[in-house]
């Protein structure tokens, strides 16, 4: 075991046609999407290959599609005999992929859970009443202060994703998010923009989904991970199944501490990060957090071959 951590991206990295540059491993990719589709009685592979985009972007389908994409690349990574990881982490939804890869969750169980999770998140807030926004160029503490000042008794906005230094996503009631965006602009943010999502993930508005998600997780087997998986809520790994379940439920309403997660991995001796999923979002964030580390996104054949050559 060397100094590599495996990172799994979450919602937002999906696209119609993702992983089409991996023809050499098409059999593994198709088998993985077929397995995921069997769990949901839907041809998930066809949705990813052909769209329509608006359907793939529905939270209930985005989540299983991204989980399947993450695990397809993980299976390719392992098949190629690449280095075993020191630890793993996943961004939001990606945490489920990390737990599948670490053999803490069965793949089809996880597919069904995240499909349910997506529906629960969408149902927790009426269409048009929630929102998220990306804030660039302000300190975290300043954004936290603005969120506190723009929150009212019936309209909450909070820090949701601590993605990288100077890059934080806020979430909450749409009117509170709008107020916070304007306040961040006035405070000198380089950019403050409302995102085209209606589900205010990782905010207190997701509380209605917590009980049903806990019930769903209680009905599936959870095992101790084969490798440490750092959880979003507090950047710590867990071994006990009930503690893992609790962390996944807490993640719904609490922020993703991604910057802290990467720094914790570096403190534990990680020097190389492999992004195991479609796109390069996490590698881009990682370079903002620690330029001295090596960042390897596995989104096409060239990067996979370069990774194996460097192993």
Beta strands, then each sheet from edge to edge (+ up, - down):
strand 1: 4-8
strand 2: 87-90
strand 3: 130-136
strand 4: 157-164
strand 5: 167-173
strand 6: 191-194
strand 7: 228-230
strand 8: 272-275
strand 9: 294-297
sheet 1: 7+ 2+ 1+ 8+ 9+
sheet 2: 4+ 5- 3+ 6-
end
